[in-house]
Structure formats: structure tokens, C-alpha cells
Amino acid sequence: MATTDYLRPQQVAEMLGWTEKTLRTYRNRGGSPPFVKVRNRVLYPADELARWIAVEAKKSENKKARR
């Protein structure tokens, strides 16, 4: 079975240039990177985060190209 690395919200917020509060808001309202909850802890699978960032970057590029 493959192992997955997980990141804490503080690490993800720092990577995205967001505050933890902003990350929490997106998580609650939708639009945040994929996450899992283990007991009361929120964790972000590193591989899924990388895919999410790539998709969001592509969306941003497409919006710029349409202008």
C-alpha cells in the first residue's frame, strides 16, 4: 500500500499565500483544496493538493487568455 504525505492547514495556507482563516473559509464554503478529517484534525493530502494547484493554475491561465 502506498503512503501519502499530509500537510497541516498552516503549511497549506503558507504555500497558497493565504491566511489559515481564509483556508478555513474556503473549506467551509467550498472551493478549498481536497482535505480529510481525522478525528478533529484537518489534513491535506500532498498529492491531491499538487493536482488541485495545477488545475487552479490552468483555470487562471485560461481566464487570462480570454481577456
VENPE-V384940 format. One record per residue. N is the residue number from 0. SS is DSSP state (@ for helix, = for strand, . for the rest). PSI is psi in whole degrees, 0 to 359 (NA if undefined). NEAR is the number of other C-alpha atoms within 8 Angstrom. Layout:
N&SS&PSI&NEAR  N&SS&PSI&NEAR
This chain:
0&.&135&2  1&.&147&3  2&.&147&4  3&.&136&7  4&.&144&7  5&=&146&8  6&=&147&10  7&=&158&9  8&@&321&11  9&@&318&7  10&@&317&8  11&@&315&10  12&@&318&12  13&@&317&9  14&@&322&7  15&@&350&6  16&.&25&6  17&.&166&9  18&.&162&8  19&@&327&9  20&@&318&6  21&@&316&8  22&@&317&12  23&@&318&8  24&@&313&8  25&@&322&10  26&@&319&10  27&@&328&6  28&@&349&6  29&.&152&6  30&.&1&6  31&.&167&7  32&.&157&10  33&.&141&9  34&.&164&8  35&=&153&8  36&=&128&8  37&=&109&7  38&.&245&4  39&.&16&5  40&=&133&6  41&=&131&10  42&=&149&12  43&=&117&15  44&=&126&13  45&@&320&10  46&@&321&8  47&@&326&10  48&@&316&11  49&@&318&8  50&@&318&8  51&@&317&10  52&@&317&9  53&@&317&8  54&@&315&8  55&@&322&8  56&@&320&8  57&@&318&8  58&@&318&8  59&@&317&8  60&@&318&8  61&@&320&8  62&@&319&8  63&@&322&7  64&@&331&6  65&@&345&5  66&.&NA&4
